[in-house]
Amino acid sequence: MPTVNLSLGSRSYCVHVENNSLKNVGYLTGRLRLSGKAAVISDSNVCPLYGDTVIQSLEDAGFSTSLHVFEAGEQSKNLQTVEKIVNEMVAAGHDRSSFVVALGGGVVGDMAGFIASIYYRGIPFIQVPTTVMAQVDSSVGGKTAVDIAAGKNLIGAFHQPRLVVADPTTLLSLPDRVLREGMAEMVKHAAIRAPRMLRTLRHLASEIGIGFSLNTIEQLPGIIAENIAIKARIVEEDEKETCGVRAFLNLGHTLGHGIEASVPYGELLHGEVVSLGLRGALWLSHKYCGLPHAAEREILDTLKALELPLTLPENVTAERALQFTASDKKFSGGSIRFVLLKELGEPLLSGDVTADDLAEAMQLLTTQP
């Protein structure tokens, strides 16, 4: 199976990527020499699909388990849900020798990882991501968080998993829209580190809706692993985003998060707002770095092939989205730290982008590309 290693000293771990690997979660966990009870945390969408397989795998490997399920959706990623699950874990007899298994997409991984970071001041956890977004992005790197009224992911901690098990066959159960939006993070990875991947993504886009071919399904582990490796190398360079390199992963996210926060939950998916944010970032990259139009066009063509949005919905005004952009946590000391592209595969962190630039870029998103 493709395996990606993250070298972080005592916090190092492996990401195993293999089709039908959910049944191996228990075996792979046993290799970590964990001996406590497993708290499997999942949501109401994923648990009915894969909960039994993962729990059976853990129990076959000798682990006792408890299951904790919350209502699917970003609206559940809050401190109230955290408290509810923590209380359930206490009632189930979990102690400092226990560990958490996060089974689901990005919301599950973020919240389960946060719970692991605070339970008994920190216990191990394992990521078992089941969406594109989670497999190629949020399950790797150790960022955990929940939302509060003031903003998304404002309460959290860096807490690296002990293991990530990514089974690409779980992606086959995703609705087309969710499959496509997750691939926006793949486009971002291609833009900052692996431009040749853009062609692969356009090929994958052509198969969404008609079903992946057997050949594509067999290639998925390699494609997923390549994306994980891109993020892994960046995390190794800048685990806690102190020297700027990890900020490259935020390409498209500054404008995207503002748009996401400006609409009711679920109206736009995360990858869809990243697509919008990428278009704005490409325009700013041309303005400040001279990004060639051909490079901009290739990324936009890939996003179009994936049927991801490149213009704001009619009910979203540029002015409202800009208000939420200004409160994004990627602003440092009131200044804008904006990720731009000099060329495909050559990102840079710029302090030159002004508030007027952001307003102009957001206004651009009201027009057709």
C-alpha positions as CSV (number, residue, x, y, z in Angstrom):
1,M,0.0,0.0,0.0
2,P,1.2,3.6,-0.5
3,T,2.5,4.9,2.8
4,V,3.4,8.5,3.5
5,N,5.6,9.1,6.5
6,L,5.6,12.4,8.5
7,S,8.8,13.0,10.2
8,L,8.1,15.2,13.3
9,G,10.5,13.7,15.8
10,S,8.5,12.1,18.7
11,R,5.3,13.1,16.9
12,S,6.1,11.2,13.7
13,Y,3.4,9.0,12.2
14,C,2.4,7.1,9.0
15,V,-0.5,7.7,6.6
16,H,-1.6,4.3,5.1
17,V,-3.5,4.7,1.8
18,E,-5.1,1.5,0.5
19,N,-8.4,0.5,-1.1
20,N,-10.6,-1.5,1.4
21,S,-8.3,-0.7,4.3
22,L,-11.0,0.1,6.8
23,K,-10.9,-3.6,7.8
24,N,-7.3,-3.2,8.7
25,V,-7.7,-0.3,11.1
26,G,-7.5,-2.6,14.1
27,Y,-4.3,-4.4,12.9
28,L,-2.6,-1.1,12.1
29,T,-3.6,0.3,15.4
30,G,-2.2,-2.7,17.2
31,R,1.2,-2.0,15.7
32,L,1.3,1.3,17.6
33,R,1.3,-0.7,20.9
34,L,-1.7,1.2,22.2
35,S,-3.4,-0.8,25.0
36,G,-6.3,1.2,26.1
37,K,-10.0,1.4,25.2
38,A,-11.0,3.0,21.8
39,A,-13.5,5.8,21.6
40,V,-14.8,5.7,18.1
41,I,-16.3,9.2,17.2
42,S,-18.3,9.5,14.0
43,D,-21.4,11.3,12.6
44,S,-24.9,10.3,11.6
45,N,-23.9,10.0,7.9
46,V,-20.7,8.0,8.1
47,C,-21.4,5.7,11.1
48,P,-24.2,3.7,9.4
49,L,-21.9,3.1,6.4
50,Y,-18.6,2.2,8.0
51,G,-19.0,2.2,11.8
52,D,-19.5,-1.6,12.1
53,T,-16.5,-2.4,9.9
54,V,-14.1,-0.2,11.9
55,I,-15.4,-1.3,15.3
56,Q,-15.2,-5.0,14.3
57,S,-11.7,-4.5,13.1
58,L,-10.7,-2.9,16.4
59,E,-12.3,-5.6,18.4
60,D,-10.8,-8.4,16.3
61,A,-7.4,-6.8,17.2
62,G,-8.3,-7.1,20.9
63,F,-9.4,-3.5,21.6
64,S,-12.6,-2.8,23.6
65,T,-14.6,0.1,22.1
66,S,-17.3,2.6,22.7
67,L,-19.2,4.5,19.9
68,H,-20.0,8.2,20.0
69,V,-22.1,9.6,17.2
70,F,-23.3,13.2,16.6
71,E,-25.5,14.8,14.0
72,A,-23.6,15.3,10.8
73,G,-22.7,18.8,9.7
74,E,-20.6,21.9,10.5
75,Q,-23.3,23.1,12.9
76,S,-22.4,20.3,15.3
77,K,-18.7,21.3,15.4
78,N,-19.0,23.3,18.7
79,L,-18.1,23.2,22.3
80,Q,-21.6,21.8,23.2
81,T,-21.0,18.7,21.2
82,V,-17.5,18.4,22.6
83,E,-18.9,18.4,26.1
84,K,-21.6,15.9,25.3
85,I,-19.1,13.4,23.8
86,V,-16.6,13.9,26.6
87,N,-19.3,13.2,29.2
88,E,-20.2,10.0,27.2
89,M,-16.5,9.0,27.2
90,V,-16.3,9.4,31.0
91,A,-19.5,7.4,31.4
92,A,-18.0,4.6,29.2
93,G,-15.0,4.3,31.4
94,H,-12.3,6.0,29.3
95,D,-9.2,7.2,31.1
96,R,-5.8,8.6,30.2
97,S,-4.8,5.2,28.6
98,S,-7.7,5.4,26.1
99,F,-7.4,6.7,22.5
100,V,-9.8,8.2,20.0
101,V,-10.6,7.0,16.5
102,A,-12.0,9.7,14.2
103,L,-14.2,8.1,11.6
104,G,-15.6,10.5,9.0
105,G,-14.9,13.7,7.1
106,G,-13.3,17.0,8.1
107,V,-15.8,17.9,10.8
108,V,-15.4,14.6,12.6
109,G,-11.6,14.8,12.3
110,D,-11.4,18.3,13.6
111,M,-13.7,17.7,16.6
112,A,-12.5,14.2,17.5
113,G,-8.9,15.4,17.3
114,F,-9.8,18.4,19.6
115,I,-11.5,16.1,22.1
116,A,-8.3,13.9,22.1
117,S,-6.2,16.9,22.7
118,I,-8.1,18.0,25.8
119,Y,-9.3,14.6,27.3
120,Y,-7.1,13.9,30.4
121,R,-4.9,16.7,29.0
122,G,-4.3,14.8,25.8
123,I,-4.7,11.2,24.7
124,P,-3.7,9.6,21.3
125,F,-6.0,9.6,18.4
126,I,-6.2,8.0,15.0
127,Q,-7.7,9.5,11.9
128,V,-9.9,7.4,9.5
129,P,-10.9,10.0,6.9
130,T,-13.8,9.1,4.6
131,T,-14.0,12.2,2.3
132,V,-11.7,13.7,-0.3
133,M,-11.2,16.8,1.7
134,A,-10.3,14.8,4.9
135,Q,-8.1,12.3,3.1
136,V,-5.9,14.8,1.2
137,D,-6.0,17.7,3.7
138,S,-7.6,17.9,7.1
139,S,-6.7,14.5,8.5
140,V,-3.0,15.3,8.1
141,G,-1.0,18.0,9.9
142,G,-2.4,18.0,13.4
143,K,-4.8,21.0,13.3
144,T,-7.9,20.4,15.4
145,A,-10.6,22.8,16.2
146,V,-14.2,23.7,16.8
147,D,-16.3,26.7,15.8
148,I,-17.7,29.5,18.0
149,A,-20.1,32.3,17.2
150,A,-17.2,34.7,16.5
151,G,-15.7,32.5,13.8
152,K,-14.7,29.1,12.4
153,N,-12.0,27.0,14.0
154,L,-11.1,29.7,16.6
155,I,-10.9,27.2,19.5
156,G,-8.4,24.4,18.8
157,A,-5.0,22.9,19.3
158,F,-2.1,21.3,17.4
159,H,-2.4,17.6,18.2
160,Q,-0.9,15.2,15.7
161,P,-2.6,11.8,15.1
162,R,-0.7,8.7,15.9
163,L,-1.9,7.1,12.6
164,V,-4.0,7.9,9.5
165,V,-5.8,5.2,7.6
166,A,-7.2,6.5,4.3
167,D,-9.4,4.1,2.3
168,P,-10.1,5.7,-1.1
169,T,-13.1,3.3,-1.7
170,T,-15.1,5.3,0.8
171,L,-15.1,8.1,-1.7
172,L,-17.3,6.1,-4.0
173,S,-20.2,6.6,-1.6
174,L,-20.0,10.4,-1.7
175,P,-22.5,12.5,-3.6
176,D,-21.0,14.0,-6.8
177,R,-21.1,17.5,-5.3
178,V,-19.1,16.5,-2.2
179,L,-16.7,14.5,-4.3
180,R,-16.0,17.5,-6.6
181,E,-15.7,20.1,-3.8
182,G,-13.1,17.9,-2.0
183,M,-11.0,18.0,-5.1
184,A,-10.6,21.7,-4.8
185,E,-7.9,21.0,-2.2
186,M,-6.2,18.8,-4.8
187,V,-6.2,21.7,-7.2
188,K,-4.6,23.8,-4.6
189,H,-1.9,21.2,-3.9
190,A,-1.2,21.0,-7.6
191,A,-0.9,24.8,-7.9
192,I,1.6,25.1,-5.1
193,R,3.7,22.0,-5.6
194,A,2.7,19.6,-8.4
195,P,1.4,21.4,-11.6
196,R,1.4,18.1,-13.6
197,M,-1.4,16.9,-11.3
198,L,-3.8,19.3,-12.9
199,R,-4.1,17.1,-16.0
200,T,-4.9,14.1,-13.8
201,L,-7.6,16.0,-12.0
202,R,-9.2,17.0,-15.3
203,H,-9.3,13.3,-16.2
204,L,-10.9,12.4,-12.9
205,A,-13.4,15.2,-13.4
206,S,-14.5,13.5,-16.6
207,E,-15.5,10.4,-14.7
208,I,-17.5,12.0,-11.9
209,G,-21.2,11.4,-12.5
210,I,-20.7,8.4,-14.7
211,G,-18.7,6.4,-12.1
212,F,-15.0,5.9,-11.7
213,S,-13.6,3.2,-14.0
214,L,-11.9,0.2,-12.4
215,N,-8.6,1.5,-13.6
216,T,-9.2,4.8,-11.9
217,I,-10.3,3.2,-8.7
218,E,-7.0,1.2,-8.7
219,Q,-5.1,4.5,-9.2
220,L,-6.9,6.4,-6.5
221,P,-4.5,5.3,-3.7
222,G,-1.6,6.7,-5.6
223,I,-3.3,10.0,-6.4
224,I,-4.5,10.4,-2.7
225,A,-1.0,9.5,-1.4
226,E,0.6,12.1,-3.7
227,N,-1.6,14.8,-2.3
228,I,-0.9,13.7,1.2
229,A,2.8,13.7,0.6
230,I,2.6,17.4,-0.6
231,K,1.0,18.4,2.6
232,A,3.3,16.2,4.7
233,R,6.4,17.8,3.4
234,I,5.0,21.3,4.1
235,V,4.0,20.3,7.6
236,E,7.4,18.9,8.3
237,E,9.0,22.2,7.3
238,D,6.6,24.3,9.4
239,E,4.5,22.2,11.8
240,K,2.9,25.1,13.7
241,E,2.9,27.7,10.9
242,T,5.7,29.8,12.5
243,C,8.0,30.4,9.5
244,G,5.4,30.9,6.8
245,V,5.8,27.8,4.7
246,R,2.7,26.1,6.0
247,A,0.7,29.2,5.1
248,F,1.1,28.2,1.5
249,L,-1.6,25.6,2.2
250,N,-4.0,28.6,2.6
251,L,-3.9,29.5,-1.1
252,G,-7.5,30.5,-1.9
253,H,-8.6,30.3,1.7
254,T,-8.5,33.9,2.8
255,L,-11.2,35.1,0.4
256,G,-12.9,31.6,0.6
257,H,-13.4,31.7,4.3
258,G,-15.0,35.1,4.1
259,I,-17.4,33.9,1.5
260,E,-18.2,30.7,3.5
261,A,-18.9,32.7,6.6
262,S,-21.2,35.1,4.8
263,V,-23.8,32.4,3.8
264,P,-26.0,30.1,5.9
265,Y,-24.4,26.8,6.7
266,G,-24.4,24.2,3.9
267,E,-25.3,26.7,1.2
268,L,-21.7,26.6,-0.1
269,L,-19.3,23.7,0.7
270,H,-15.8,24.4,1.8
271,G,-14.2,23.3,-1.5
272,E,-16.6,25.5,-3.4
273,V,-15.5,28.6,-1.6
274,V,-11.9,27.6,-2.0
275,S,-12.5,27.5,-5.7
276,L,-13.9,31.0,-5.6
277,G,-11.0,32.1,-3.4
278,L,-8.5,30.5,-5.9
279,R,-9.9,32.6,-8.7
280,G,-9.4,35.8,-6.6
281,A,-5.9,34.7,-5.6
282,L,-4.9,34.0,-9.2
283,W,-6.0,37.5,-10.2
284,L,-4.0,39.0,-7.4
285,S,-1.0,36.8,-8.3
286,H,-1.1,38.2,-11.9
287,K,-1.2,41.7,-10.5
288,Y,1.6,41.4,-7.9
289,C,3.8,38.5,-9.2
290,G,3.2,38.5,-12.9
291,L,1.6,35.0,-12.9
292,P,1.3,34.1,-16.6
293,H,-2.2,34.1,-18.0
294,A,-1.6,30.5,-19.3
295,A,-0.9,29.3,-15.7
296,E,-4.0,31.1,-14.4
297,R,-6.1,29.6,-17.3
298,E,-4.9,26.0,-16.5
299,I,-6.1,26.2,-12.9
300,L,-9.4,27.8,-13.9
301,D,-10.0,25.2,-16.6
302,T,-9.4,22.5,-14.0
303,L,-11.9,24.1,-11.6
304,K,-14.4,24.4,-14.4
305,A,-13.9,20.8,-15.4
306,L,-14.7,19.8,-11.8
307,E,-17.9,22.0,-12.1
308,L,-16.7,24.1,-9.1
309,P,-18.1,27.7,-8.9
310,L,-16.0,30.6,-10.1
311,T,-18.7,33.4,-9.6
312,L,-20.5,34.3,-6.4
313,P,-24.1,33.1,-6.0
314,E,-26.6,35.8,-6.7
315,N,-27.6,36.1,-3.0
316,V,-24.0,36.8,-1.9
317,T,-22.7,40.4,-2.3
318,A,-19.0,41.1,-2.5
319,E,-19.4,43.7,0.2
320,R,-20.9,41.2,2.7
321,A,-18.3,38.5,2.0
322,L,-15.5,41.1,2.4
323,Q,-16.7,42.0,5.9
324,F,-16.2,38.4,6.9
325,T,-12.9,38.1,5.2
326,A,-11.6,41.0,7.3
327,S,-12.2,38.9,10.5
328,D,-10.4,35.8,9.2
329,K,-7.7,34.4,11.5
330,K,-5.1,34.5,8.7
331,F,-4.8,38.2,9.3
332,S,-1.8,38.8,11.5
333,G,-1.7,41.9,13.7
334,G,-4.3,43.6,11.4
335,S,-2.2,43.1,8.3
336,I,-3.0,40.8,5.4
337,R,-0.8,37.7,4.9
338,F,-1.9,36.6,1.4
339,V,-0.6,33.6,-0.5
340,L,0.1,34.3,-4.2
341,L,1.6,32.3,-7.1
342,K,4.6,33.5,-9.0
343,E,4.3,30.6,-11.3
344,L,2.7,27.1,-11.1
345,G,4.4,25.4,-8.3
346,E,6.0,28.6,-6.9
347,P,3.9,30.1,-4.1
348,L,4.9,33.1,-2.0
349,L,3.6,34.8,1.1
350,S,2.9,38.5,0.4
351,G,2.3,41.5,2.6
352,D,1.6,43.8,-0.3
353,V,-2.0,43.0,-0.8
354,T,-4.2,45.8,0.4
355,A,-7.8,45.9,1.6
356,D,-8.7,47.7,-1.6
357,D,-7.1,44.8,-3.5
358,L,-9.3,42.3,-1.6
359,A,-12.4,44.4,-2.4
360,E,-11.4,44.4,-6.1
361,A,-10.8,40.7,-6.1
362,M,-14.1,40.0,-4.4
363,Q,-15.9,42.2,-6.9
364,L,-14.2,40.2,-9.7
365,L,-16.1,37.1,-8.4
366,T,-19.4,38.7,-9.3
367,T,-18.4,38.5,-13.0
368,Q,-18.0,35.5,-15.4
369,P,-14.4,34.4,-15.8
